[in-house]
Amino acid sequence: MSNHEKGIPSFDVYEVFSQKSPTAHFIHQFSLLAPNPEIALAMARENFLRREPCHNLWVVRREDIHMLPVEDRPYLERLGNKTYRETKGYGELVSRWRKHQERYDAWKKAEQDTGERGT
């Protein structure tokens, strides 16, 4: 005889997510046990809102979250020939721009110096 048949409520694991502002992303905070979503939300509100302010709160039953099976995770690895999509080249952009700006300023100054000598 299961706990439900004995009249003992069964508890599910709920994952709690919070959003600090209307434009912020939802962040996973903690997990809790509750018999239904309403109580899970009340427990999350009671436990979480004591610590920090938040704009929105989600509770999701863990069983309702679908994830990629372990055997399919290797398919998430990136292919080796996609380096052109990475943004690592932009880190040196400021120094390259500065170098070109200095060369342009030096050229402009040389132009002014020769123009002043010619008059």
Long-range contacts (C-beta under 8 A, 24 or more apart in sequence): 9-35, 10-35, 11-35, 12-40, 12-61, 12-62, 12-63, 13-61, 13-62, 13-63, 14-40, 14-44, 14-59, 14-60, 14-61, 14-62, 15-59, 15-60, 15-61, 15-62, 15-65, 16-40, 16-44, 16-48, 16-57, 16-58, 16-59, 17-57, 17-58, 17-59, 17-60, 18-48, 18-54, 18-56, 18-57, 18-58, 19-54, 19-55, 19-56, 19-57, 19-58, 20-52, 20-53, 20-54, 20-55, 21-55, 22-55, 22-56, 24-55, 26-56, 26-58, 31-62, 32-59, 34-59, 37-61
